[in-house]
Amino acid sequence: MPARAKILALPQLVAQVRAWQAAGDTVVFANGCFDLLHVGHVRYLQAAAALGARLVVALNSDASARRLKGPGRPVASELARAEVVAAVRGVSAVVVFDEPTVEPLLRALRPAIHAKGTDYTPATVPEAAVAAELGIQVRIAGDPKRHSSAELLRRLRPGAGC
C-alpha cells in the first residue's frame, strides 16, 4: 500500500480501527511531531509496532508542532512528515492532529496499547489517567533517548561542521 494511502482523516481512521478490532487485531497507538525523522523515531515506531498487529500514529499538525517546538519548527510540513512516517515498516495508519494532547484521539480510537518513547516513564505519560480510565495499556517503546531533531538541526547550521 502506498504511504499516502495510510494517511487518514479521523472519521476514516475510527472506522478502520473498528474494523481491525472486530477482526481481532491488537491496535497500538503512538504519537509525536516526527520532524526530521531520525533513527530514534524509527526505533520507537518499530518497537511500538511490535506490541500489536496494527500501529496507528498520531502526528502533530504544523501549528501544534510549532507550539511545542518553537519558531522555525517544524522543518517539514505535516503532510510530508505524515507520508514519511507512513512509509516506516509496521505503521498501519497516520492521522494528523492539532489538539494540545492526544486524549481526544485515545477516546475516539480506544486502542489496546498507547506506546510512548523512552523519554517518558509510565508515571510521566501525560495521557496516563485517560488511558487508565479507558482500559488502555501504557507501554514504553524504543531505544534510550539519545537522538533528537533539535540536535540534528544544530549540526546542520552553517559553520557547525558535520
PyMOL commands that set and color helices and strands:
alter all, ss='L'
color gray80, all
select helices_A, chain A and resi 3-6+10-22+39-49+62-69+78-86+103-109+128-134+149-156
alter helices_A, ss='H'
color red, helices_A
select strands_A, chain A and resi 27-32+54-60+91-97+113-116+137-140
alter strands_A, ss='S'
color yellow, strands_A
deselect
rebuild
show_as cartoon
